[in-house]
C-alpha cells in the first residue's frame, strides 16, 4: 500500500486476519501505519524510483490516498506492475474536473460546473447559476482544503487571479441546496463482482467529516437502492478495483454526485464494528481478487471522529482511555497513533445501538473526551 496513514494502518489490521503481509511505503518514520506494519519502506509517493523499488517485491500495489502522480502510475503499469485500482480509474478521483466532465457525459447526476481559465469564467457562471458559488482546486484537495465559497463577484475578482497565478487548476460549481450529505460505499473486484454497504449520512464541520450515521436515518428503500446502484454503476463504468466511496448530496429533486474516493474512506469507518465485513477487509479481498464479503448491517452505528484539540491536554491518551471505558464500556475506539495537533484526525469512536439522539450524544462526548480530556456535559475528571 502506497501511503502510511491511518487507512494503511487499518488495512494492515485486516491483512493480518487474512494471513497477508502488507508492505507500506511511508513518507516518514512516524506515520500511522509505519508504527505498526511489519514491512515499512521509507520513500515519497512522488518519487518514481522509490515507487519502482517498492513495487518490485510485492504482488499488487494499492493506495491509501490519491496523490501519486498519474504519470508515475502509468509508467509503473507499463512496466508490468499490477495496480489496483489502476491509473485509468484513479484519474477520476485525482482530478475533480475530469470526474465532472465524465459524469456529465454519461448522464450521471451532479451540480452544474465549469472549468476556470480566468476570473470571467467564475463571474459568468455566478451570474448564470446564482451566487454564492463553490470554487474548487481540480487536484490535491481533501478535508475541506482546496474548496472556497465565493459569495459574490467582488470576492471572485480578488481570489481567482491569486489562485491561478499560484498555478492551480480550478473549476466552479453551483452551491447546491441540499437536505444532507450521504455516502454510498461499494467495492468491486477485478472479476466484476460488486458489493454495497448501507448508505450512510455524513455530518460535516468546516469541511471535515465529524460524524457518520449508519444507516442514513429516514432514507427510503428506493432512495437507498438508487444511491447504491449509482455507486456500483460508477465503479463498473470506471473500472474501479477496491473500495469506492461516492459522496452524494441529497436534494429535493434527488441525488447529486459530489466527489469520489477510490480507497477505504472516512465514511466507512463504522464498518469495522457495525458490518459483517469491514471496508478494510473488503478492499483487500477486492485487490487480491477474492470473493467479496457480505455487507450486512450488524447494528445501527454512530461513528464520531476524534479531532485534535486547540491545545494538547496534559492527560495522556492511555489515561483518557481508562476514564472513557469506565464511563462508556461499550465504546469501540480506534486510535491512529498520531501526534496531536489542532483539528488532526487522531482516531474514531464507534457506538452501536438504536440510532437516536442519545447514541449520537454519547459518541460525540466520547470523541471529545479523547481529544480534549473534558466532558461536554460538564462532567470533568481531575
C-alpha positions as CSV (number, residue, x, y, z in Angstrom):
1,X,0.0,0.0,0.0
2,X,1.4,3.4,-1.0
3,X,0.9,5.8,1.8
4,X,1.5,5.3,5.5
5,X,-1.6,7.0,7.0
6,X,-4.4,5.7,9.2
7,X,-6.1,4.0,6.2
8,X,-3.0,1.9,5.7
9,X,-2.8,1.2,9.4
10,X,-6.3,-0.2,9.5
11,X,-5.8,-2.1,6.2
12,X,-2.8,-3.7,7.9
13,X,-5.1,-4.9,10.7
14,X,-7.4,-6.5,8.2
15,X,-4.5,-8.1,6.4
16,X,-3.3,-10.0,9.5
17,X,-6.5,-12.0,9.8
18,X,-6.3,-12.9,6.1
19,X,-2.8,-14.2,6.5
20,X,-1.3,-11.5,4.3
21,X,1.7,-9.2,4.8
22,X,1.0,-5.6,3.9
23,X,4.1,-3.7,2.8
24,X,3.8,0.0,3.3
25,X,5.5,2.9,1.5
26,X,5.6,5.6,4.2
27,X,7.0,9.1,3.7
28,X,8.3,9.4,7.3
29,X,9.3,7.3,10.3
30,X,6.4,8.2,12.5
31,X,3.5,7.8,10.0
32,X,0.5,6.0,11.4
33,X,0.9,2.7,9.5
34,X,4.7,2.8,9.7
35,X,4.4,2.4,13.5
36,X,2.7,-1.0,13.3
37,X,3.2,-2.6,9.9
38,X,5.8,-5.3,9.7
39,X,7.3,-4.2,6.4
40,X,7.8,-0.5,6.1
41,X,9.7,1.2,3.3
42,X,10.5,4.8,3.6
43,X,10.1,6.9,0.4
44,X,7.9,9.5,-1.1
45,X,4.9,8.8,-3.3
46,X,6.1,11.5,-5.8
47,X,9.5,9.7,-6.3
48,X,9.2,7.4,-9.3
49,X,12.4,5.5,-8.3
50,X,11.1,5.0,-4.8
51,X,7.8,3.7,-6.2
52,X,9.6,1.3,-8.6
53,X,11.8,-0.1,-5.9
54,X,8.8,-0.5,-3.6
55,X,6.8,-2.3,-6.2
56,X,9.5,-4.9,-7.2
57,X,8.9,-7.0,-4.1
58,X,5.1,-7.2,-4.0
59,X,2.3,-8.9,-5.9
60,X,-0.1,-6.0,-6.2
61,X,0.1,-2.3,-5.3
62,X,-2.9,-0.3,-3.8
63,X,-3.2,3.1,-2.2
64,X,-4.3,4.9,0.9
65,X,-4.6,8.2,-0.9
66,X,-5.0,9.6,-4.4
67,X,-1.8,11.7,-4.6
68,X,0.6,9.5,-6.6
69,X,1.2,11.4,-9.8
70,X,-0.7,10.0,-12.7
71,X,2.3,9.8,-15.0
72,X,4.1,7.7,-12.4
73,X,1.2,5.3,-12.2
74,X,1.1,5.0,-16.0
75,X,4.8,4.3,-16.1
76,X,4.5,1.6,-13.4
77,X,1.6,-0.1,-15.2
78,X,3.6,0.0,-18.5
79,X,6.5,-1.7,-16.7
80,X,4.2,-4.6,-15.6
81,X,3.3,-3.5,-12.0
82,X,-0.2,-4.6,-11.0
83,X,-2.0,-1.6,-9.7
84,X,-5.4,-1.8,-8.1
85,X,-7.2,0.5,-8.8
86,X,-5.4,1.3,-12.0
87,X,-4.3,4.7,-13.3
88,X,-7.3,4.9,-15.7
89,X,-9.7,4.7,-12.7
90,X,-7.7,6.7,-10.3
91,X,-7.5,9.7,-12.7
92,X,-11.2,10.4,-11.9
93,X,-10.5,10.5,-8.2
94,X,-7.4,12.6,-8.6
95,X,-8.9,15.3,-10.9
96,X,-12.3,16.7,-10.0
97,X,-12.7,18.5,-13.3
98,X,-12.1,15.2,-15.2
99,X,-14.6,13.5,-12.9
100,X,-17.3,16.2,-13.5
101,X,-16.8,16.0,-17.3
102,X,-17.1,12.2,-17.3
103,X,-20.2,12.3,-15.0
104,X,-21.9,14.9,-17.3
105,X,-21.0,13.0,-20.5
106,X,-22.6,9.8,-19.1
107,X,-25.8,11.5,-17.7
108,X,-24.8,10.9,-14.1
109,X,-26.3,13.5,-11.7
110,X,-24.2,16.3,-10.5
111,X,-24.2,20.1,-9.9
112,X,-23.7,22.5,-12.7
113,X,-19.9,23.2,-13.2
114,X,-17.4,24.9,-15.5
115,X,-13.7,24.9,-16.0
116,X,-12.0,28.1,-14.8
117,X,-9.3,29.7,-17.0
118,X,-9.8,33.2,-15.8
119,X,-11.9,35.2,-13.4
120,X,-14.5,35.9,-16.1
121,X,-15.4,32.2,-16.1
122,X,-16.4,32.5,-12.5
123,X,-18.3,35.8,-13.0
124,X,-20.3,34.4,-15.9
125,X,-21.0,31.2,-14.0
126,X,-22.2,33.1,-10.9
127,X,-24.4,35.4,-13.0
128,X,-26.0,32.4,-14.7
129,X,-26.4,30.0,-11.8
130,X,-26.6,32.4,-8.9
131,X,-24.3,33.4,-6.1
132,X,-22.6,32.2,-4.0
133,X,-20.7,29.6,-6.0
134,X,-18.2,26.9,-4.9
135,X,-14.6,27.2,-6.3
136,X,-12.5,24.0,-6.2
137,X,-9.0,23.1,-6.9
138,X,-9.2,20.3,-9.6
139,X,-6.4,18.3,-7.9
140,X,-4.9,17.9,-4.4
141,X,-7.8,19.0,-2.2
142,X,-9.1,17.0,0.8
143,X,-11.0,17.5,4.1
144,X,-12.2,21.0,3.0
145,X,-8.8,22.1,1.7
146,X,-8.9,23.3,-1.9
147,X,-12.5,24.5,-1.6
148,X,-13.6,28.1,-1.4
149,X,-17.1,29.5,-1.0
150,X,-17.3,32.6,-3.2
151,X,-20.2,34.8,-2.1
152,X,-20.2,37.5,-4.8
153,X,-18.4,38.8,-7.9
154,X,-16.1,41.1,-5.9
155,X,-14.8,38.1,-3.9
156,X,-14.1,36.2,-7.1
157,X,-12.1,39.1,-8.6
158,X,-9.8,39.0,-5.6
159,X,-9.4,35.3,-5.1
160,X,-9.4,33.7,-8.6
161,X,-6.4,35.5,-10.1
162,X,-4.4,34.8,-6.9
163,X,-5.1,31.0,-7.2
164,X,-4.5,30.9,-10.9
165,X,-1.2,32.8,-10.5
166,X,-0.2,30.1,-8.0
167,X,-0.5,27.5,-10.7
168,X,-3.8,25.9,-9.6
169,X,-6.2,24.3,-12.0
170,X,-9.7,25.3,-10.9
171,X,-13.4,24.6,-11.5
172,X,-16.5,26.3,-10.3
173,X,-19.7,24.6,-9.2
174,X,-23.2,25.7,-8.2
175,X,-23.9,25.8,-4.5
176,X,-26.4,23.0,-4.0
177,X,-29.4,23.5,-1.8
178,X,-29.2,20.1,-0.1
179,X,-31.1,18.3,2.7
180,X,-27.9,16.5,3.8
181,X,-24.8,14.7,2.6
182,X,-24.8,10.9,2.1
183,X,-22.1,8.4,1.2
184,X,-22.6,5.3,-0.8
185,X,-19.7,2.9,-0.2
186,X,-19.2,0.0,-2.5
187,X,-16.5,-2.4,-3.6
188,X,-15.7,-4.1,-6.9
189,X,-13.3,-7.0,-7.7
190,X,-11.3,-7.5,-10.9
191,X,-13.8,-10.2,-11.8
192,X,-16.5,-7.6,-11.7
193,X,-18.2,-8.7,-8.5
194,X,-19.8,-5.8,-6.6
195,X,-21.0,-5.3,-3.1
196,X,-22.6,-2.3,-1.4
197,X,-22.9,-1.3,2.2
198,X,-26.0,0.5,3.7
199,X,-26.0,4.2,2.6
200,X,-24.9,6.5,5.4
201,X,-25.4,10.1,6.4
202,X,-22.2,12.2,6.9
203,X,-22.1,15.3,9.1
204,X,-19.5,17.9,8.2
205,X,-17.9,20.8,10.1
206,X,-15.5,23.2,8.4
207,X,-15.2,20.7,5.5
208,X,-14.2,17.8,7.8
209,X,-16.4,14.8,8.4
210,X,-17.1,14.7,12.1
211,X,-19.9,12.1,12.3
212,X,-21.4,9.2,10.3
213,X,-24.8,7.7,10.9
214,X,-25.3,4.2,9.6
215,X,-27.7,3.6,8.1
216,X,-28.8,7.1,7.0
217,X,-31.9,7.9,9.1
218,X,-35.2,8.1,7.3
219,X,-33.7,7.3,3.9
220,X,-36.3,5.4,1.9
221,X,-35.7,2.0,0.4
222,X,-36.0,3.3,-3.1
223,X,-33.6,6.2,-2.5
224,X,-31.1,3.7,-0.8
225,X,-31.2,1.4,-3.8
226,X,-30.8,4.5,-6.1
227,X,-27.6,5.5,-4.3
228,X,-26.2,2.0,-4.2
229,X,-26.9,1.4,-7.8
230,X,-25.4,4.7,-8.8
231,X,-22.2,3.9,-6.9
232,X,-22.0,0.4,-8.4
233,X,-22.6,1.8,-11.9
234,X,-19.8,4.3,-11.4
235,X,-17.4,1.6,-10.1
236,X,-18.1,-0.6,-13.1
237,X,-18.0,2.2,-15.6
238,X,-14.6,3.5,-14.4
239,X,-13.1,0.0,-13.9
240,X,-12.6,0.5,-10.1
241,X,-10.9,-2.3,-8.2
242,X,-11.2,-2.0,-4.4
243,X,-13.4,0.2,-2.3
244,X,-15.2,3.2,-3.9
245,X,-16.9,6.0,-1.8
246,X,-19.4,8.1,-3.7
247,X,-20.1,11.2,-1.7
248,X,-23.6,12.5,-2.5
249,X,-25.9,15.5,-1.9
250,X,-29.5,14.6,-1.2
251,X,-31.7,17.4,-2.6
252,X,-35.4,17.9,-3.0
253,X,-35.0,16.8,-6.6
254,X,-32.9,13.7,-6.0
255,X,-29.2,12.7,-5.6
256,X,-26.2,14.5,-6.9
257,X,-22.6,13.2,-7.0
258,X,-20.2,15.3,-5.0
259,X,-16.9,13.6,-5.0
260,X,-15.3,10.1,-5.5
261,X,-12.6,8.3,-3.4
262,X,-11.1,5.0,-4.6
263,X,-9.9,3.6,-1.3
264,X,-11.2,3.0,2.2
265,X,-12.9,6.2,3.3
266,X,-13.8,8.0,6.5
267,X,-17.5,7.4,5.8
268,X,-16.8,3.7,6.0
269,X,-15.0,3.5,9.4
270,X,-18.3,2.4,11.0
271,X,-18.0,-0.9,9.1
272,X,-15.1,-2.0,11.4
273,X,-17.7,-2.7,14.1
274,X,-21.2,-2.3,12.5
275,X,-20.9,-4.5,9.4
276,X,-20.1,-8.2,8.8
277,X,-17.2,-7.2,6.5
278,X,-15.2,-4.1,7.2
279,X,-14.3,-1.8,4.4
280,X,-10.6,-2.6,5.0
281,X,-11.0,-6.4,4.7
282,X,-13.2,-5.8,1.7
283,X,-10.7,-3.6,0.0
284,X,-8.1,-6.4,0.4
285,X,-10.5,-9.0,-0.8
286,X,-11.1,-6.9,-4.0
287,X,-7.4,-6.1,-4.5
288,X,-6.5,-9.8,-4.1
289,X,-9.4,-10.9,-6.3
290,X,-11.0,-12.9,-3.5
291,X,-14.8,-13.2,-3.5
292,X,-16.2,-10.2,-1.7
293,X,-17.6,-10.4,1.8
294,X,-21.2,-9.8,2.8
295,X,-22.0,-6.2,3.9
296,X,-25.0,-6.8,6.2
297,X,-25.5,-4.4,9.0
298,X,-24.8,-5.9,12.4
299,X,-26.2,-2.9,14.2
300,X,-27.0,0.7,13.6
301,X,-23.8,2.6,14.3
302,X,-22.6,6.1,15.0
303,X,-19.1,6.9,14.1
304,X,-17.5,10.1,15.6
305,X,-14.1,11.4,14.6
306,X,-11.6,12.3,17.2
307,X,-10.1,15.6,16.2
308,X,-7.2,17.2,17.8
309,X,-7.9,19.9,20.5
310,X,-6.7,23.5,20.2
311,X,-4.2,22.7,23.0
312,X,-3.0,19.2,23.7
313,X,-4.3,18.0,27.0
314,X,-1.8,17.3,29.8
315,X,-3.6,14.0,30.5
316,X,-2.0,11.1,28.5
317,X,-4.0,9.2,25.9
318,X,-4.0,6.0,28.0
319,X,-5.4,7.8,31.0
320,X,-8.2,9.3,28.7
321,X,-9.0,5.8,27.5
322,X,-9.1,4.5,31.1
323,X,-11.7,7.1,32.1
324,X,-13.7,6.7,28.8
325,X,-14.1,3.0,29.2
326,X,-15.2,3.5,32.8
327,X,-18.0,5.7,31.6
328,X,-18.7,4.0,28.2
329,X,-17.6,0.4,28.3
330,X,-19.3,-0.3,25.0
331,X,-17.4,2.3,23.1
332,X,-15.3,0.9,20.2
333,X,-12.2,3.0,20.0
334,X,-9.8,3.1,17.0
335,X,-6.7,5.3,17.5
336,X,-4.2,6.1,14.7
337,X,-1.0,6.6,16.7
338,X,-0.6,10.2,15.5
339,X,0.9,13.1,17.3
340,X,-1.8,15.5,18.5
341,X,-2.3,18.9,16.8
342,X,-5.4,21.1,16.3
343,X,-8.0,19.6,14.0
344,X,-6.0,16.5,13.1
345,X,-7.8,13.2,12.8
346,X,-6.5,11.2,15.7
347,X,-8.9,8.3,15.6
348,X,-12.6,7.5,15.7
349,X,-15.2,6.0,18.1
350,X,-18.0,3.6,17.0
351,X,-21.1,3.2,19.2
352,X,-23.7,0.5,18.3
353,X,-27.3,0.6,19.2
354,X,-30.6,2.4,18.5
355,X,-29.8,5.3,16.2
356,X,-31.2,8.1,18.3
357,X,-30.1,11.4,19.8
358,X,-28.8,9.7,22.9
359,X,-26.4,7.4,21.0
360,X,-25.2,10.4,18.9
361,X,-24.6,12.4,22.0
362,X,-22.7,9.6,23.6
363,X,-20.5,9.2,20.5
364,X,-19.8,13.0,20.4
365,X,-19.0,13.0,24.2
366,X,-16.6,10.1,23.8
367,X,-14.7,11.6,20.8
368,X,-14.5,15.0,22.5
369,X,-13.2,13.4,25.7
370,X,-10.5,11.5,23.9
371,X,-9.3,14.7,22.1
372,X,-9.8,17.4,24.8
373,X,-9.9,15.4,28.1
374,X,-13.1,17.2,29.1
375,X,-16.7,16.2,29.1
376,X,-19.0,18.5,27.1
377,X,-21.9,17.9,29.5
378,X,-19.9,19.4,32.4
379,X,-18.6,16.2,33.9
380,X,-14.9,16.7,34.5
381,X,-12.2,14.4,35.7
382,X,-9.3,16.0,37.7
